[in-house]
Amino acid sequence: MEKSSSNEPIFQYDVFISYRWVLPDQNWVREILAPKLRDSGLRVCLDVNDFVPGRDLILEMDRAGRQSRRVLCVLSPDYFDGSRAVYLESLAARARDPAGKHSTLIPLIYRPTTLPEWLANIVYVDWTDPSSRAREWEKLLAVLGIAPGVTPQLELPATSPIQIPNNLPRHPYFVGRESELAIVAEALAPEVRNWGVIITGEGGIGKTALAVRAAELAPRRFRRVVFLSAKQRDLSASGVHNLAGDFVLQGYLEMLNAIALEIGLPELKQSPDSERAALLRRELEELNALLVLDNLEALTEDDRERLFTFLNRLPRGCNAIVTSRFGNSEAGARSLPLGRLDERDALRLIDSLAVDNPVLIRATARQRKELYQNTAGNPLLIRWVVGQLGLGRCSTIATALRVLETAPPSANPLEYIFSQVWDDLPVEPVKALALLCHFAGAVKVEFLAELMKLDELRAGGVFALLVQRSLVVSDSEQRRLELAPLVAQFLRRKSPQVVEQAGQTLEDYAFQLVMDYGHLNFDRYPHLEARWAIVEAALPLFLIGPNQRLQTICDALHVFLEFTGHWDEWLSLNEKAEARAVEEGDLFEAGWRALQSGRVYRLQRREKEVLVCADRADQFWEETRKPGYRGEKTAGAREKGDVCTLRAKGLGMLREYPRAIACFEAALQTLEENHRASRDYTSALNGLADAERHSGNWQRAEELYAEALSIAREINSLNDIAAYTGNLAALAIDRQDSVVAEALARQALELAKKVGRQESIAADYFRLAEALTMQNRIDEARENATKAEEIYRRLGSAYERYRELSRSIKEIQNETDGENGD
């Protein structure tokens, strides 16, 4: 470097800007930041303007840093993603000024991200808060040598990603598609009568990326953007088959539930199936929501039709962007067939990928054009080929092109390249891909490492290789991975035995997890809940495995599923396990699954279904008592008593209290001799007490609650002790005895917290709020009622119960307002 007469270095540039070639960072730097800095009189070094063609990229990065007084690195989650070649520029600047005395390296956080340790102690420019940008801009100019007030405040470009609340996934390297984006924008215009647009096209053509980018550019009239994908199923030559995750509900209802969850109304999933769509539309009307529904070809034809019917009735102000391999001529939406990238956009994509690929960066213009031609402009195929450069049989761009050229004319190019990649993969990445085939969506890397028995360092190397080869997609923090499009489909065809072996590994691990942390191990439920994604992925495997193992899983999980609010999963698992038991001739277990289904319906306040399940369980168990039944177990007094209890609870929900009382008494008589010291007996006692209480027989109810509580204490059933104490608090509220009600509710609440049953905790908060309201302690009442509301929301409790709770909170508020008015 040249020196002045005073031995000071002479710099060609005032600042070199280091950034990632991804949107929106790329546009912001090139179109806004760099021009504004130049307008301020600064000499700016920018790669697209100042790197010399034909020279080595790393050497040019080094030259730019050495010839610039400062290095300004524009940081976002993408800056630290990929092969990380780009932040060699900032590392080099840090090395030139390790103590940070001369502001050689200036971090500018453009989008929120986590800083690595080597940047954590450097003062940065924060561009994430719009309210402080004027101050940050002046600070930046000052350190670059420009006096305050010389240049106007820098503004974000109009095409920056939306700030509308959303759950959109990351899709780096999006380029082009301007005409398609314009079509989507037209379809979302408020004056257009249709509900939106259906993007169709072959696999890997970029439908999802286009939908996400269009949603990022959505107008501000939308108050919420919701992204959902139906990728948990896959297509095979014989049609749709299950991959994982869809054992819970049919696809249509599952998508409605997911939309409700994303807009903050999980309780909607407990509403009756026939009412759920109308309730959801009513809530969406107030949100002006934009729905992005991806991969709808994964749904069955019937589910697709139901979903399109739902979309056809979207309220005004709401729109949807749908992607699918299939269109729908009757849908009230614009159709947008998506073809391959044109040559200009494909070459722009290749240029973007080249920034992080030392092999591709050396490719000639002719080779890049050949890559476009041989991939037919399919963006996924381009990324897969680029991901293999420098590895295996694709060590150079020339060899990669030869691999493409040798593909048989009849072969699917994507599947052919996948086959080549697969043959070159080491054992551990192969196992990771096979395991991911069994998960419906993104998986925590720590779970994969556990399943593969890898330490953190080894796991990081395996997963980084898969990301590099574009076989998996990671989140911005690289904590979750999911398969790239079509990988599961190709892998199942290429090596079904490998996928099957991975499934066995997953199933065995999940089984042990449930055995160790399920049953009545209340204190272990948080660990099981944290790893529920592993169990959920294994459930389809249990359903097709040995019947006895499946029934064992059901027995071990049912209390956990009830306590943690996984009611849909509990119901679906029971129904499918019941069908399996019937198929195997195991009517004893079929009866238990029917009974458990009835218990779920009771939680969902679906009275008729409760009674149907009780009858079905009764029929199964009656068959086991007949001569000639070949099953291993036959139903006895316990099963007969529990059927009576469930039937009685269904009748109580219908407010047929005399019939309910008779059924409860029959249950107690059946269980009295051999099962008095059991949860079955106390459940019947508690149910009878409920029926007597609702019939106005409060003294009799109190005696029954007390007896049930006494037995629960004898058998040390903490959950039942908490529940029955809470019911005594409810009885005290009926009697307007607020002091006793408060004391019992507080006692029940502490017990419920120890057990961890969320519904009981919420109920006790609510009872406490009612007792405090009766004492005119309004602020305390509102605080407890709000806690109950939060749990019911999170739990997804019965829809009407939640509405009732909301009305009660409003009444408390009105009472407070009235007092303030006095």
Disulfide bonds with the S-S distance in Angstrom:
none
